[in-house]
Amino acid sequence: MDIRFNFKVLSVIEEQGFKCYVVQCSSQKFRRIIKAHYDGSVYIPDYQQQLAAMPELNRTVLDIQLASFILKKEKRKV
């Protein structure tokens, strides 16, 4: 089973020493706006609450793919 999410950055705000990304995440049967923090690593605050309706496997895949997406964006800026 190949789970692939698409991401679109809606906004990036710098607050208190980290960047706050607001990202639209979508796949075939899923669309959600996720807030993630970047301070050298990616962190999704309120992880369980933001992704509560998803099966655990999909949450894990989304977490990995979102982190990879944000890290790639940050590497391009350096």
Secondary structure, DSSP 8 states (H G I E B T S, - for coil): -----EEEEEEEEEETTEEEEEEEEEETTEEEEEEEEESSSEE-TTHHHHTTTS-HHHHHHHHHHHHHHHHHHHHHH-
